[in-house]
Amino acid sequence: MFTAHISAGIDYRERPGSGPALVLLHGIGSNATSFAGLLPLLPADWRVLAWNAPGYGGSAPLGSDWPLAADYAGALAGWLDRLGLGRVVLAGHSLGALMAGAFALAHPGRVARLVLASPALGHGIAPGAPLPPAAQGRIDDLARLGPAAFARARAPALICGAAANPALVAAVETGMACVRNPGYAQAVRMLAAGRLVEDAARLAVPTEVVTGAEDAVTPPEGARRLHAAIPPAHRGPLIEVPATGHALYTQAPLAFAEVLARPATPDTGTGKKEQAT
């Protein structure tokens, strides 16, 4: 099971293990505890760590009102240094994919394998420029509604077949109701400035992309564009998980755990995607 810790200003959860270290980075409306359901499905000897990103949970926010993905990557590097972790399997979900990609660019020797799940690509907005309406609306809605009502309004969109899966919607809502400022507003601005497709073209680590086939938040076509941008020498498969929305590891934990646990595999070069079962 996960136990709670704080190191280098980062609040995180850990399951100890003697095997490879897996580091999990959550998305913009989530937190470290959302990964707990994966633990029984991952190799028992793996060391599994999930952080609360800066400004989430008990983690200190970053110093800039408009941080970039590289700033989160720097915080990640400092945290891993404090823990004595040199080389890890790194998986980022949604906004966490932007952070994971930035870390892999800055520290390729520290990433044994990179998994980008339900990837948020970013909007390429120059820092300080007006936010896109949808991005500004996120910040305004959180301030207007408060975290609980904000989460209640947004959570159903993350689950495929939300009406038939109330327990999954409730799990997403519980995590989203924990968001707070300034961390959430910083994350929204980072997302606005992000350029994950451009970053992916410079990756030099084994990289896989996994997406829910019914993801309405970061649709599969974005994942396909990201996958195509990865240099062929480092491009692993693109995996689409059927009947799954944006909350990929909540709705399809076994499929996601199987992706994480398998060895890195090269792309076939055919351009075809894999489909999780």
C-alpha positions as CSV (number, residue, x, y, z in Angstrom):
1,M,0.0,0.0,0.0
2,F,1.0,3.6,-0.4
3,T,2.5,5.5,2.6
4,A,2.7,9.3,2.8
5,H,6.0,11.2,2.9
6,I,7.3,14.7,2.3
7,S,10.8,15.4,0.9
8,A,12.3,18.4,-0.9
9,G,9.0,20.3,-0.5
10,I,7.1,17.5,-2.3
11,D,4.3,15.5,-0.7
12,Y,4.3,12.0,-2.2
13,R,3.1,8.4,-1.8
14,E,5.4,5.4,-2.0
15,R,5.2,1.6,-2.0
16,P,8.7,0.4,-1.2
17,G,10.3,-2.3,-3.4
18,S,13.7,-3.7,-4.4
19,G,13.0,-3.7,-8.1
20,P,12.8,-0.9,-10.7
21,A,11.5,2.5,-9.6
22,L,8.3,3.7,-11.3
23,V,7.4,7.4,-10.9
24,L,3.8,8.4,-11.6
25,L,2.8,12.0,-12.4
26,H,-0.9,12.9,-12.1
27,G,-3.0,15.3,-14.2
28,I,-4.3,18.7,-13.6
29,G,-7.4,17.7,-11.7
30,S,-6.0,14.8,-9.7
31,N,-3.4,13.9,-7.1
32,A,-1.0,11.2,-5.9
33,T,-3.6,9.0,-4.2
34,S,-5.4,8.4,-7.5
35,F,-2.8,5.8,-8.4
36,A,-3.4,3.6,-5.4
37,G,-5.6,1.2,-7.4
38,L,-2.7,0.3,-9.6
39,L,-0.5,-1.1,-6.8
40,P,-2.0,-4.6,-6.7
41,L,-1.7,-4.8,-10.5
42,L,2.0,-3.9,-10.8
43,P,5.0,-6.2,-10.2
44,A,5.2,-6.8,-6.5
45,D,8.9,-5.9,-6.2
46,W,8.7,-2.6,-8.0
47,R,9.2,0.6,-6.0
48,V,6.3,2.8,-6.9
49,L,6.2,6.6,-6.2
50,A,3.5,9.1,-7.0
51,W,4.0,12.8,-6.3
52,N,1.6,15.6,-5.6
53,A,2.8,18.1,-8.1
54,P,3.9,21.5,-6.9
55,G,0.9,23.3,-5.5
56,Y,-1.1,20.0,-5.0
57,G,-1.7,18.2,-1.7
58,G,1.0,19.2,0.7
59,S,3.5,20.1,-2.0
60,A,4.8,23.7,-2.0
61,P,3.8,25.7,-5.1
62,L,6.3,26.9,-7.6
63,G,7.6,30.5,-7.3
64,S,6.3,31.7,-10.6
65,D,2.6,32.6,-11.4
66,W,3.2,31.2,-14.9
67,P,5.6,28.3,-14.7
68,L,6.6,26.2,-17.6
69,A,6.8,22.4,-17.9
70,A,10.6,22.7,-17.4
71,D,10.0,24.3,-14.0
72,Y,8.0,21.2,-12.9
73,A,10.7,19.0,-14.4
74,G,13.2,20.9,-12.2
75,A,11.2,20.3,-9.1
76,L,10.9,16.6,-10.1
77,A,14.7,16.4,-10.5
78,G,15.3,17.9,-7.1
79,W,12.8,15.5,-5.5
80,L,14.4,12.4,-7.1
81,D,17.8,13.7,-6.1
82,R,16.7,13.9,-2.5
83,L,15.4,10.3,-2.7
84,G,18.6,9.1,-4.3
85,L,16.8,7.9,-7.4
86,G,19.0,8.0,-10.5
87,R,17.2,6.1,-13.3
88,V,13.4,5.5,-13.3
89,V,10.5,4.4,-15.4
90,L,8.5,7.6,-15.7
91,A,4.8,7.8,-16.5
92,G,2.8,11.0,-16.9
93,H,-1.0,11.3,-17.2
94,S,-2.6,14.2,-19.0
95,L,-0.8,17.4,-17.7
96,G,1.7,15.0,-16.1
97,A,2.7,14.0,-19.6
98,L,4.0,17.5,-20.2
99,M,6.0,17.4,-17.0
100,A,7.4,13.9,-17.8
101,G,8.3,14.9,-21.4
102,A,10.2,18.0,-20.1
103,F,12.1,15.9,-17.5
104,A,13.0,13.3,-20.2
105,L,14.4,16.1,-22.4
106,A,16.5,17.6,-19.6
107,H,17.6,14.3,-18.1
108,P,17.5,11.5,-20.7
109,G,20.0,9.4,-18.8
110,R,17.6,9.2,-15.8
111,V,14.6,7.8,-17.8
112,A,14.8,4.1,-18.5
113,R,11.4,4.3,-20.2
114,L,8.8,7.1,-20.7
115,V,5.0,6.5,-20.8
116,L,2.8,9.4,-21.9
117,A,-0.8,8.6,-21.0
118,S,-3.9,10.6,-22.2
119,P,-1.4,13.3,-23.1
120,A,-2.3,17.0,-22.8
121,L,-0.3,18.6,-25.6
122,G,-0.5,22.2,-24.5
123,H,-1.6,25.2,-26.5
124,G,1.7,27.0,-27.2
125,I,0.6,30.3,-25.7
126,A,3.5,32.7,-24.8
127,P,3.8,33.2,-21.1
128,G,2.0,36.4,-20.1
129,A,-0.3,36.4,-23.1
130,P,-4.1,36.2,-22.6
131,L,-5.2,32.7,-21.8
132,P,-7.5,30.8,-24.2
133,P,-11.2,31.1,-23.0
134,A,-11.3,27.5,-21.9
135,A,-8.2,27.8,-19.8
136,Q,-9.3,31.1,-18.2
137,G,-12.7,29.4,-17.6
138,R,-11.0,26.7,-15.5
139,I,-9.5,29.3,-13.2
140,D,-12.7,31.3,-13.0
141,D,-14.9,28.3,-12.4
142,L,-12.8,27.1,-9.5
143,A,-12.9,30.5,-7.9
144,R,-16.7,30.9,-8.5
145,L,-17.9,27.4,-7.6
146,G,-15.3,26.3,-5.1
147,P,-13.5,22.9,-5.3
148,A,-16.4,20.6,-4.5
149,A,-18.9,22.0,-7.0
150,F,-16.1,22.5,-9.6
151,A,-15.3,18.8,-9.4
152,R,-18.9,17.8,-9.5
153,A,-19.4,19.7,-12.7
154,R,-16.2,18.5,-14.5
155,A,-15.7,14.9,-13.3
156,P,-18.3,13.1,-15.6
157,A,-16.5,14.2,-18.7
158,L,-13.5,12.1,-17.7
159,I,-15.3,8.8,-17.7
160,C,-16.6,6.9,-20.8
161,G,-20.3,6.0,-20.1
162,A,-20.4,8.2,-17.0
163,A,-24.1,7.6,-16.3
164,A,-23.4,3.8,-16.1
165,N,-20.3,4.2,-14.0
166,P,-21.2,6.4,-11.0
167,A,-18.5,4.9,-8.8
168,L,-15.7,5.8,-11.3
169,V,-17.2,9.3,-11.6
170,A,-17.2,9.6,-7.8
171,A,-13.5,8.6,-7.6
172,V,-12.5,11.2,-10.1
173,E,-14.7,13.8,-8.4
174,T,-13.1,13.1,-5.0
175,G,-9.6,13.7,-6.3
176,M,-10.6,16.8,-8.3
177,A,-12.3,18.3,-5.2
178,C,-8.8,18.6,-3.6
179,V,-7.5,21.1,-6.1
180,R,-6.6,24.6,-4.8
181,N,-4.9,27.8,-5.8
182,P,-2.2,28.8,-6.5
183,G,-1.3,25.3,-7.6
184,Y,-4.2,24.8,-9.9
185,A,-3.9,28.2,-11.6
186,Q,-0.2,27.6,-12.1
187,A,-0.9,24.3,-13.7
188,V,-3.5,25.8,-16.1
189,R,-1.0,28.4,-17.2
190,M,1.7,25.7,-17.7
191,L,-0.8,23.8,-19.9
192,A,-1.5,26.9,-21.9
193,A,2.2,27.4,-22.6
194,G,3.0,23.7,-23.2
195,R,4.3,22.4,-26.5
196,L,4.5,18.6,-26.0
197,V,4.5,17.7,-29.7
198,E,7.6,19.9,-30.2
199,D,9.2,18.4,-27.1
200,A,8.5,14.9,-28.3
201,A,10.4,15.5,-31.5
202,R,13.6,15.9,-29.4
203,L,13.1,12.9,-27.1
204,A,16.0,10.4,-26.8
205,V,14.5,7.8,-24.5
206,P,12.2,4.8,-25.2
207,T,8.7,6.4,-25.3
208,E,5.2,4.9,-25.5
209,V,1.9,6.7,-25.8
210,V,-1.4,5.3,-24.4
211,T,-4.8,6.8,-24.7
212,G,-8.4,6.0,-24.0
213,A,-10.3,5.3,-27.3
214,E,-13.2,7.4,-26.0
215,D,-11.3,10.2,-24.4
216,A,-13.3,13.4,-24.9
217,V,-10.8,15.6,-23.0
218,T,-7.5,14.8,-24.8
219,P,-8.9,12.9,-27.9
220,P,-7.0,10.0,-29.4
221,E,-6.1,12.1,-32.5
222,G,-3.9,14.2,-30.3
223,A,-2.1,11.1,-29.0
224,R,-1.6,9.9,-32.5
225,R,-0.1,13.2,-33.5
226,L,2.2,13.1,-30.5
227,H,3.2,9.5,-31.2
228,A,4.1,10.4,-34.8
229,A,6.4,13.2,-33.6
230,I,8.6,10.9,-31.5
231,P,11.9,10.0,-33.3
232,P,11.5,6.5,-34.8
233,A,14.6,5.3,-32.9
234,H,12.9,6.0,-29.6
235,R,9.2,5.5,-30.6
236,G,7.4,2.6,-28.8
237,P,3.9,1.6,-29.6
238,L,0.7,3.7,-29.5
239,I,-1.8,1.9,-27.3
240,E,-5.5,2.7,-27.5
241,V,-7.7,1.3,-24.7
242,P,-11.2,0.5,-25.8
243,A,-14.3,1.9,-24.0
244,T,-12.1,4.2,-21.9
245,G,-12.2,7.9,-21.3
246,H,-9.7,10.5,-20.1
247,A,-9.4,9.0,-16.6
248,L,-7.5,6.1,-18.1
249,Y,-6.0,4.4,-15.1
250,T,-9.2,4.9,-13.1
251,Q,-11.4,3.4,-15.7
252,A,-9.0,0.7,-17.1
253,P,-6.4,0.1,-14.3
254,L,-5.5,-3.4,-15.5
255,A,-4.8,-2.3,-19.1
256,F,-2.7,0.7,-17.9
257,A,-0.8,-1.5,-15.4
258,E,0.0,-4.0,-18.2
259,V,1.4,-1.1,-20.3
260,L,3.6,0.1,-17.4
261,A,4.9,-3.4,-16.5
262,R,6.0,-4.7,-19.8
263,P,9.5,-4.1,-21.2
264,A,10.1,-1.3,-23.6
265,T,9.3,-2.4,-27.2
266,P,10.1,-0.7,-30.5
267,D,7.4,0.6,-32.9
268,T,6.8,-1.8,-35.7
269,G,7.1,1.0,-38.2
270,T,3.8,0.1,-39.8
271,G,2.0,3.1,-38.4
272,K,-0.6,0.8,-36.9
273,K,-1.7,1.2,-33.3
274,E,-2.0,-1.5,-30.7
275,Q,-5.3,-2.0,-28.9
276,A,-5.3,-3.0,-25.2
277,T,-7.5,-5.9,-24.3
